[in-house]
Amino acid sequence: MTLRITEIFYSLQGETRTSGLPTVFVRLTGCPLRCQYCDTAYAFSGGELMTLDAIVERVASYNPRYVCVTGGEPLAQPNCVPLLQRLCDAGYEVSLETSGALDISVVDERVSRVVDLKTPGSAEVARNRYENIACITRNDQVKFVICSREDYDWAVSKLIEYGLDRRAGEVLFSPSHGQVDVRALADWIVADNLPVRLQLQLHKIIWNDAPGH
């Protein structure tokens, strides 16, 4: 059983509820989406075929507490699902970063699924799989990448329509890098008294988004 892997590295988690915590990242190769703000286009192709045993062994070499499986779109490779189970069985706190375009119900319930609801500004809003929302639990997180005031208003409408703050453990609003002023987004959230967390990408602040971080 193999997966195509772009990179495995140890760094600080830059996003989500474990932001700032040392984490091993397993970045899978390939993605069926083409979001206009994508910062990991290098993971669309290439990579190295690795067995599940080799991946788990590499992860263990870092002696981590937290493991994040990301991409690309990890769920585009079916063997991602047994990898997530293996990592949970090994005792790690595991998160999955997914576009929300593919079925998340197949993922082990111990995994914190970080589901990115694509905004109109992403250029991939039509790919949202809204059936996933019924699967979301308090262990999961929902993320919106905000590209404009229009995206913000759209995200607020989805927050209300689906009661996302009551379903998910966290609802994250993240400014698209270079497209939305973070102070403006902060002011909008405060003005509307939203039950969401403003999220900044620490890896971009600390390492200027260099690969391997």
Order of alpha helices (4+ residues) and beta strands (2+ residues): beta-beta-beta-alpha-beta-alpha-beta-beta-beta-alpha-alpha-beta-alpha-beta-alpha
